[in-house]
Amino acid sequence: MTKGEVIPKWFEGNMPEGSYRSIFKWGDPDAYKHPNQRLYRHMLNVFEMEDEDFSEAVGFGFEEVRQEVPVRLTSKQVDFFVELLGEENVFSDTYTRVKRSYGKGMIDALRLRHEIVENVADLVLAPRNREDVEAIVAFCDEEQIPVYVFGGGSSVTRGTEAVKGGVTLDMGVHMKRVLDFNEKDQTITVEAGMMGPELEALLNEAPSTLQAKRRYTCGHFPQSFEFSSVGGWVVTRGAGQNSTYYGKIEDLVLAQEYVTPIGTLQTGAYARQATGPDYNQIMIGSEGAFGVLTSVTLKLHRYLPEAKRYFATMFASWEDGLAAVREIMQGEFGVPSVFRLSDAEETDVGMKLYGIEGTPADTILKALGFEPMKKCLMLGMVDGDKAYTKTVMRRVKKVLRKYKTFDLTPFKATQRWEHGRFLDPYMREDLNDYGLLIDTLECSVRWDQLEEVHEQVRAFVKNRPKTVCMTHLSHLYPQGANLYFIFIAKMNEIEEYLDLQYGILEHIKESGAAMSHHHGVGKQTSPWLEEMAGSAYMGILRTLKDHFDPHNIMNPGGTLGLDMNEAQANKVWSKDL
Amino acid sequence: MTKGEVIPKWFEGNMPEGSYRSIFKWGDPDAYKHPNQRLYRHMLNVFEMEDEDFSEAVGFGFEEVRQEVPVRLTSKQVDFFVELLGEENVFSDTYTRVKRSYGKGMIDALRLRHEIVENVADLVLAPRNREDVEAIVAFCDEEQIPVYVFGGGSSVTRGTEAVKGGVTLDMGVHMKRVLDFNEKDQTITVEAGMMGPELEALLNEAPSTLQAKRRYTCGHFPQSFEFSSVGGWVVTRGAGQNSTYYGKIEDLVLAQEYVTPIGTLQTGAYARQATGPDYNQIMIGSEGAFGVLTSVTLKLHRYLPEAKRYFATMFASWEDGLAAVREIMQGEFGVPSVFRLSDAEETDVGMKLYGIEGTPADTILKALGFEPMKKCLMLGMVDGDKAYTKTVMRRVKKVLRKYKTFDLTPFKATQRWEHGRFLDPYMREDLNDYGLLIDTLECSVRWDQLEEVHEQVRAFVKNRPKTVCMTHLSHLYPQGANLYFIFIAKMNEIEEYLDLQYGILEHIKESGAAMSHHHGVGKQTSPWLEEMAGSAYMGILRTLKDHFDPHNIMNPGGTLGLDMNEAQANKVWSKDL
């Protein structure tokens, strides 16, 4: 057999119950998306690996979580929670506590693959309603017990990690109800534990589920959609893949309710107001450091799938692609909802991943002189009313006519991307199983600084031999865009991984970009926050923190750079594990 | 002569220099817009007045400001400012100090007409740059001298009033420069004292003024446009009349610089980020209570006047109008830029004001059964690229076909409104001269509460005999709108006026609306802020205030409800003047 024709034995099947893998595996326990053979061969090439290297996994993480992490609360404290919530809503077994303290970052998977269990809540609690949360927070404030919150569990910033022990509130058990639906206002109020897919299904079928006249959408589809909660969207300032039209979550929130150590608050519920600093925008992005988000009122959009349109184009160069997407965003004719531009390296990988390589389109592209490691793929989807989507499509095409492009719309490149858009993260486990780490970092840039940020980060990553660095723009604005980096490298050690990740963060910061456009800060990127945002901003954060949470019980342990320990502050946290 | 055929001797000409009128008169000293005869006759009717009542003015405010308000600073303090800024940038004469401490609210005009001079800064300072502001704020913090800021001077909330004396920084003397223009990012950075018309002219003519490739607009046109500064827009959370497309000022700001007692800060300059609470949105709307806004980076739009479209329609009823504009705002096909719906009373007055009454359109309207005190006028303007404006126009028309309407587009009703849109406030002085007070109050509502707020406020105002109460929606959103009240009454006493104004504020608050959509809070509406926004919000405000301004030198005296005296807190402030 020639090299690369073997199909590696990607794992599929039942993970051992109670195993580390059952915690770190992304998404649906029974779902998989394996690298296709083109992508597999690409990796063999890049990493100078042989089929043999994929004959035996470095590890699957099948080992059972055997650690017993003692509960460090007093029995009086435990009794309080049991009495308040009932036995059935208090979990003290280590497995549940690990599962509800770890997120889905590479650092989480890596630690679990190394059988490292740390920073685990003492108890997992499942509050039934706001009153439960109020009682828990009041008690914890009195007893100085740390309070963490777990929503969908897809944090990639160690956002949910119970660094100081204490309790983790699992919002998804009970607190996932619809509290109000107002069709006149086009709003829905849900508890924070409501999961994305459930909410979206409710809204799409609103005539039957909510006795509505019309169908609605939230328009918010983060890559983690399947395993993301409304509360998580809000406290991290998340973005959906369609945000170029619908906006980020901060644009979609009308009102919020928080339970904080100093009391419960309800923000104003108005589209806009001029009554001082923006209440909602002070609370959004607070990452559990001010209080527990209990409910959210979201602005809705009409659900009009019949009007949805797609486009896809290949540019001859990154420069052309950047100029064109900027021109579209500044064109005053409406905007696409999904709008992405991949750099040359990501384009080449994407051609493999989305099955364009080897098709007639690929042949034509080559013939027309669209060169590998130069050409750049743009994908777009247009949402809205039919007349609107038609107008945007026509004007996008008009802009594109100024550039050398090859139209991939007929080849359904965007539909192919859409089809697998929530599945790509599932490939991570396959890569990890064979010693390849994959991670993503993203930042927010203005157009004028974009190219430099891209160059600096790439230069740093590519300086490391045999390392993939793919970049795309997504979430576009008239003034700039989100720049999203994906890197893949053959490595297995935590320190090596963190050296690369931290190095990228340094270069993002030095190049002047905002550290995060939608991943939040958490405890992982927090050491860079002050350097990026300035000490004046940190002063505001600390002031608000002291106000809401004078005893530092809310998500303590470095969240938002607030109470970092020495290792965090020195950027060596977890390197020594 | 029959009643109403006399043309009142509305004042035109040179106001005596140094007079009260030269301070309270709205806008350009040499510009006027007098009520036309239809409006005049309407007032005769409503207020049961005779032509004779307009033969002699109650007063013109021609008296010279003769008060001598002593400067209560020490000579050492005065010397500091003179040494720092030079004699030419320090003003100690009472006239200048009154002129730079009063705003353009009815309460300001009324006090000056009553020759009441109070709450005047001790010195007016004209800082030349950020360094000057830093030196002033540092010195004032040390010496505990209050610091007020004067921009365009069009506050209607007593925002600039120097309640505690001290110094007022006049930003418009020097600090009105362009600091940066970035065409790639479509941004401009200006000092806070830059005035609206100057900025807009610069942008519209960007190819010659800024060596740009294209023409731009800020898209921000408050009614006070001619006498409003960029800094004022930002610190009050203002809105332009075209905000339904361009957004409010908080949507147009990319970055800001503030000089606060604890230091100078520069917010992040990214379209969006996920790095904690929103830095920009914490500072916008701070109304000078946290620090002095020194410069602003604004997001720009392309200036495409050739694509602008207008529409105007008469609805048979308020209910129809509301349903239609909501349907348009929720239609997902783009939005108008100016979008207004007048209630029945405002429609009838507007027909007179904008010269529609008595035209063929009016005759046809009557014949078709569009009844007075029932029919409602909608005005719209669509901005953007040609394809976009065409799409929006077509879809607006499609929505309107569902309702009984009469198309006023051919009669250029919106153009008539646009032509005079910055001039309407000039009529205030004419009315005041003859003992009629006119004032405006506005609030932010969700669709679902709109009708109740409208009914409650109207019921209260109309309970007073012979009082005009006109209402319109402007600044529309998918989730609600700005509801704007204009009242006119024959009265001359401050207490009587404040009773009416405060009563309206009570009813706005009780009906659940947000106290202000774009006028800000200032010192006038601040007693209602806590009741509306809640004590948790006030706790955040106080915390931020203490953080930035520990010695309470920044705009003290009740701004944002922060340090109200007893009279303010008890809502009797100024009633006893």
Interface residues (C-beta under 8 A of the other chain):
Chain A: N182 K184 D185 Q186 T187 T236 R237 G238 A239 K248 E250 L254 I262 G263 T264 L265 Q266 T267 G268 A269 Y270 A271 R272 Q273 A274 T275 G276 P277 D278 Y279 Q281 I282 M283 I284 G285 S286 E287 K299 H301 R302 L304 R326 Q330 G331 E332 F333 G334 D383 G384 D385 A387 Y388 K390 T391 R394 R395 S444 V445 R446 W447 D448 H475 Y477 P478 Q479 G480 A481 N482 A513 A514 M515 S516 H517 H518 H519 G520 V521 L529 M532 A533 G534 A536 Y537 G539 I540 L541 T543 L544 D546 H547 L560
Chain B: N182 K184 D185 Q186 T187 T236 R237 G238 A239 K248 E250 L254 I262 G263 T264 L265 Q266 T267 G268 A269 Y270 A271 R272 Q273 A274 T275 G276 P277 D278 Y279 Q281 I282 M283 I284 G285 S286 E287 K299 H301 R302 L304 R326 Q330 G331 E332 F333 G334 D383 G384 D385 A387 Y388 K390 T391 R394 R395 S444 V445 R446 W447 D448 H475 Y477 P478 Q479 G480 A481 N482 A513 A514 M515 S516 H517 H518 H519 G520 V521 L529 M532 A533 G534 A536 Y537 G539 I540 L541 T543 L544 D546 H547 L560
